[in-house]
């Protein structure tokens, strides 16, 4: 029956003071929120008329439409239909529409119907569409991106004469 609530006490009502305090604190509240994650930058593109001689390394995505003579390391690598890469490719996701001459290492590797790969593929998952051209060996590994991968046995080690 008796309570210490301030509902019936004289003076400014709590509802009268809240809006002013809320308005004053809105900027402070929005400033204290963690910033939204930065938008992912667009993929870097190697144009069809561009030849890169040397290694390319990024934590982002690369779209190759021209030629690269060197190794590529990226998060997502897409090789366009008219593109050629001569070197080792290491990426989380690799989509090949064009030509790669060299080793391919990726968690997910996809060869489309227009792909031409001359080299070994080390992968966690792979998809090869009908019509793709592939010359080399395929090896599944749980961690194909690690540099300390198992080496393939040499012929001397398997030769009974040695």
C-alpha positions in Angstrom: 0.0 0.0 0.0 2.8 2.4 0.8 5.7 2.6 -1.6 8.7 4.8 -2.1 7.9 5.4 -5.8 8.2 9.0 -7.0 5.1 8.9 -9.1 3.1 11.2 -6.8 5.9 13.4 -5.6 6.0 17.1 -6.7 8.7 18.3 -9.1 9.5 17.5 -12.7 8.2 14.3 -14.0 10.6 11.6 -15.1 8.9 11.6 -18.5 9.7 15.4 -18.9 13.4 14.9 -18.4 14.0 11.8 -20.5 13.5 13.3 -24.0 16.0 16.1 -23.4 18.5 13.6 -22.0 17.8 11.2 -24.8 18.4 13.8 -27.4 21.6 14.9 -25.9 22.9 11.4 -25.6 22.0 10.2 -29.1 25.3 11.3 -30.6 27.2 9.7 -27.7 25.4 6.4 -28.1 26.0 6.3 -31.9 29.7 7.1 -31.3 30.1 4.4 -28.8 28.7 1.7 -31.2 31.3 -0.4 -32.9 31.9 0.7 -36.4 30.2 -1.4 -39.1 32.7 -3.7 -40.8 34.4 -2.0 -43.8 32.9 -2.9 -47.1 35.0 -5.5 -49.0 37.0 -3.7 -51.8 36.2 -4.7 -55.4 38.4 -7.3 -57.1 41.7 -6.0 -58.6 41.6 -6.6 -62.3 44.5 -7.4 -64.7 43.2 -5.9 -68.0 43.3 -8.0 -71.2 46.0 -5.7 -72.6 48.2 -6.0 -69.6 51.3 -8.3 -69.1 52.6 -8.6 -65.6 56.1 -10.2 -65.1 56.6 -11.0 -61.4 54.7 -12.3 -58.4 51.4 -10.9 -57.3 50.2 -11.2 -53.7 47.0 -9.8 -52.1 44.6 -10.7 -49.3 41.8 -9.7 -51.6 40.4 -10.9 -54.9 42.0 -10.8 -58.3 40.3 -11.0 -61.8 42.9 -11.8 -64.5 42.0 -11.0 -68.0 45.5 -10.4 -69.3 48.8 -12.3 -68.8 50.7 -13.0 -65.6 54.2 -14.5 -65.7 54.8 -15.2 -62.1 53.1 -16.7 -59.0 49.8 -15.4 -57.7 48.5 -15.5 -54.1 45.0 -14.2 -53.4 41.8 -14.9 -51.5 39.7 -15.4 -54.7 41.4 -15.7 -58.1 39.3 -15.7 -61.3 41.1 -16.4 -64.5 39.2 -15.0 -67.5 38.7 -16.9 -70.8 41.4 -15.0 -72.7 43.8 -14.9 -69.7 47.1 -16.9 -69.3 48.9 -17.4 -66.0 52.4 -19.0 -66.1 53.3 -19.7 -62.5 52.0 -21.2 -59.3 48.5 -20.1 -58.1 47.6 -20.2 -54.4 44.1 -19.0 -53.4 41.2 -20.0 -51.1 39.0 -20.1 -54.2 40.2 -20.5 -57.7 37.9 -20.2 -60.8 39.6 -21.0 -64.1 38.0 -20.0 -67.3 41.3 -19.5 -69.2 44.8 -21.0 -69.2 47.2 -21.8 -66.3 50.6 -23.3 -66.8 51.8 -24.3 -63.4 50.7 -25.7 -60.1 47.3 -24.7 -58.7 46.7 -24.8 -54.9 43.3 -24.0 -53.5 40.6 -24.9 -51.0 38.0 -24.8 -53.7 39.1 -25.1 -57.3 36.8 -24.9 -60.3 37.7 -25.6 -63.9 34.9 -24.4 -66.2 34.3 -25.8 -69.7 36.8 -23.3 -71.2 39.6 -24.0 -68.8 43.1 -25.2 -69.9 45.4 -26.3 -67.0 48.9 -27.7 -67.5 50.1 -28.6 -64.1 49.2 -30.3 -60.8 46.2 -29.3 -58.8 46.2 -29.6 -55.0 42.8 -28.9 -53.5 40.3 -29.6 -50.7 37.4 -29.6 -53.1 37.4 -29.6 -56.9 34.9 -29.3 -59.7 35.8 -29.9 -63.4 33.1 -29.1 -66.0 32.7 -31.1 -69.1 35.0 -29.7 -71.9 37.8 -28.5 -69.5 41.3 -29.5 -70.6 43.6 -30.7 -67.9 47.1 -32.2 -68.0 48.6 -33.0 -64.7 47.9 -34.8 -61.4 45.2 -34.0 -58.8 45.8 -34.4 -55.1 43.3 -33.8 -52.3 44.7 -32.3 -49.1 42.9 -31.0 -46.0 45.1 -27.9 -46.0 46.3 -27.4 -49.6 47.5 -23.8 -48.9 50.2 -24.8 -46.5 53.7 -24.5 -47.9 54.9 -27.6 -46.1 52.9 -30.0 -48.2 53.9 -33.6 -48.7 56.1 -34.1 -51.6 55.2 -36.7 -54.2 57.5 -39.8 -54.1 60.2 -39.8 -56.7 60.7 -42.6 -59.1 64.1 -43.5 -57.4 62.3 -44.1 -54.1 59.9 -46.5 -55.7 62.4 -48.2 -58.0 63.2 -51.7 -56.7 66.8 -51.4 -57.9 67.7 -48.7 -55.4 
